Amino acid sequence: MQIIDKTLEGAIDRAIKETNCSIRELEYEIIQLPKAGFLGFFKKDAIIEVKVKKKIEASVLENIKNDLESMFCNDYFDIKEIKVTPANENSVNVEFITNSYESIIGKDAHKYKALDIIINHLISIKYTLHARVEICGVLAKLRENLEKHLIEVKTKINEIGKAQTRPLETSLLNLVYEELLKEFSHKNIVIKDSSQGRYIAIYGEFKKQ
């Protein structure tokens, strides 16, 4: 739907009221920026194209939770709870709460990568969604440790127009892909495979078909 108002802020406010959604639940594209004009001539209103983001149904979240519980909720892993919540329209957060984190990710989290691949594969194949797997803060730590590398990647994109990340864990790969897609929507951003693992390449200019 198109929203027209004298200001961009006014158009966004109208979109929120007319859709009865929060700003986080909306996607909008600026069709026309407002222009004050001169002596009443050439004045332009703000025009935005708005759509409500797709939501992951509660039944899907419950099914994912049940699938994961059937795989991991046993005496060996000693899982207390598995939380599955929506991250956005394409991804879910999966958090494992257990009495013994070493039993599921090993000492120094060396088993995290394998577990991450298994969970993402299941959710991708069965539900066509990505997963952000968090166990004892491992994913948050991985993202924090990646910050310096991402700054270098973004600097290269701005300076020479292209760059690529190092190979990343599956959950981190999907998380960073979404971050880069928001910041560099005018670029081609693709996930590629290498012998070391999957990474993200950013290059060229994205052209709408």
C-alpha positions, 0 to 999 in steps of 0.5 A, a space after each residue: 500500500 502507498 502512504 502519502 503525507 507532507 513529511 516522511 515522518 508523517 507518512 511513517 506514522 500514518 503507516 503505523 496507524 493504518 496497519 496497526 503495526 509497530 515500525 519493526 513489523 513494517 517494511 517500507 520503500 521511499 518512492 518520493 521524498 518531500 520537497 518544500 518547493 518555492 512560492 508554492 510551486 513544485 511542492 512534493 509530498 512524501 510517498 512510501 510503499 509499505 508492507 507488513 512483514 511476514 510472521 512465523 506462525 506460532 504452530 511452526 515455532 511449536 513444531 520446531 521446538 517439538 522436533 528439537 526436543 525429540 532429538 536432544 531432550 534425553 538423559 545424555 544431554 540433560 536439556 532443561 528447556 529449548 526456547 524457539 522464538 522468531 528472529 524475523 520473517 526468515 529466521 528463528 532463535 533457538 536457545 538451549 538451556 541445560 544443566 551441563 553445557 559441556 554435554 552438548 557443545 563440549 569443552 571450550 564449545 568445540 562441538 558447537 559448529 557441528 550442532 549448529 549445522 545439524 539444527 540449521 539443516 533440519 530447520 532449513 529443509 523442513 521449514 525453509 527457515 534459518 536458525 540462530 543457535 545460542 547455547 551458553 552465549 556462544 553465538 553472542 561471543 562469536 558475533 562479538 569476536 567478528 566485529 573487527 573483521 566486519 569493520 575491515 569487510 565494510 571498509 573494503 566495500 566502501 573503498 573498492 566496491 567488493 569484499 568477502 568474509 572469512 568462513 563462518 559458522 552457519 548461525 553466524 553466517 545467516 546473522 551476518 548475511 542479514 546485517 550486510 543485506 540491510 546495510 548494502 542493499 544496493 550490492 550483490 550479496 551471496 553466500 558461497 562455498 569453499 574448502 574451508 567453509 561457507 562465506 559471504 561475498 559482496 560485489 557489484 551493484 544489485 539490479 532489480 529484474 
